[in-house]
């Protein structure tokens, strides 16, 4: 009876060995298939990058360069305008101060003349009202 059990065990071991060999071949096939798929996908990505992405990137880089150039010019012009406005405001303030000083000086002259005329008129009026002989 031991011979029958040993034969069955050998058959089962043979089947297991064959299945293991088939699994190893299957895993090697999957590995090779994965490697081939990897190479194809890598080649496809390189092709897409060469035909589509590289030209778009060149255009985007050119646009970015133009935008940077325009931004630099705008910044320079903004500085020039700011400087011009600051200078103009300084000149306006200076001119306003001169006008104010000039008007003030002329007004002081006019007021002084008016006070002088008033003093003369008041002096003449008081001289007429004064009584003869120094009495009222």
C-alpha positions in Angstrom: 0.0 0.0 0.0 2.8 2.3 0.5 3.7 2.1 -3.2 0.3 3.5 -4.3 0.6 6.4 -1.9 4.1 7.2 -3.2 2.9 7.1 -6.8 0.0 9.5 -6.0 2.4 11.8 -4.2 4.8 11.8 -7.1 2.0 12.6 -9.5 0.9 15.5 -7.3 4.5 16.7 -7.0 4.9 16.5 -10.8 1.7 18.5 -11.3 2.9 21.1 -8.8 6.3 21.3 -10.5 4.6 21.8 -13.9 2.3 24.4 -12.5 5.3 26.2 -11.0 7.1 26.1 -14.3 4.0 27.5 -16.0 3.7 30.2 -13.4 7.4 31.1 -13.9 6.9 31.3 -17.7 3.7 33.3 -17.2 5.6 35.8 -14.9 8.4 36.1 -17.4 5.9 36.7 -20.2 4.2 39.4 -18.1 7.5 41.0 -17.3 8.6 41.0 -20.9 5.2 42.3 -22.0 5.4 45.1 -19.3 8.9 46.0 -20.5 7.7 46.2 -24.1 4.7 48.3 -23.0 7.0 50.6 -21.0 9.3 51.1 -24.1 6.3 51.8 -26.3 4.7 54.3 -23.9 8.1 56.0 -23.4 8.6 56.3 -27.2 5.0 57.6 -27.5 5.6 60.2 -24.8 8.8 61.3 -26.4 7.1 61.6 -29.8 4.2 63.6 -28.3 6.7 65.9 -26.6 8.7 66.4 -29.7 5.7 67.0 -32.1 3.3 68.9 -29.8 4.8 70.1 -26.5 8.1 71.5 -27.8 6.5 73.9 -30.3 4.0 75.0 -27.8 6.7 75.6 -25.2 8.7 77.6 -27.7 5.7 79.8 -28.4 4.9 80.2 -24.7 8.6 81.1 -24.0 8.5 83.7 -26.8 5.2 85.1 -25.4 6.7 85.2 -21.9 9.8 87.0 -23.2 7.5 89.6 -24.9 5.5 90.0 -21.7 8.6 90.6 -19.7 9.9 93.1 -22.2 6.5 95.0 -22.1 6.4 94.8 -18.3 9.9 96.3 -18.2 9.0 99.1 -20.5 5.8 99.8 -18.6 7.7 99.9 -15.4 10.3 102.3 -16.9 7.5 104.6 -18.3 5.7 104.5 -14.9 8.8 105.7 -13.2 9.2 108.5 -15.7 5.6 109.6 -15.4 5.9 109.5 -11.6 9.0 111.6 -11.7 7.4 114.1 -14.1 4.3 114.3 -11.9 6.4 114.8 -8.8 8.4 117.5 -10.5 5.3 119.2 -11.7 3.7 119.1 -8.3 6.8 120.6 -6.7 6.7 123.4 -9.3 3.0 124.0 -8.7 3.6 124.2 -5.0 6.4 126.6 -5.5 4.4 128.8 -7.8 1.4 128.8 -5.5 3.7 129.9 -2.6 5.1 132.7 -4.8 1.6 133.9 -5.8 0.5 133.8 -2.2 3.5 135.7 -1.0 3.1 138.3 -3.8 -0.6 138.7 -3.2 0.0 139.1 0.6 2.7 141.7 -0.1 0.4 143.7 -2.4 -2.5 143.4 0.0 -0.3 144.7 2.8 0.6 147.7 0.6 -3.1 148.3 -0.3 -4.1 148.0 3.3 -1.3 150.3 4.4 -2.4 152.9 1.7 -6.0 152.6 2.8 -5.1 153.1 6.4 -3.0 156.1 5.4 -5.8 157.6 3.4 -8.2 156.9 6.3 -5.8 158.6 8.7 -5.6 161.6 6.5 -9.3 161.8 6.1 -9.8 161.4 9.9 -7.2 164.0 10.5 -8.9 166.4 8.1 -12.3 165.7 9.7 -11.0 166.3 13.2 -9.3 169.5 12.1 -12.6 170.9 10.8 -14.5 170.0 13.9 -12.0 171.6 16.2 -13.4 174.8 17.7 -11.8 178.1 17.1 -9.7 179.1 20.1 -9.3 175.5 21.2 -12.8 175.0 22.7 -15.7 173.0 21.7 
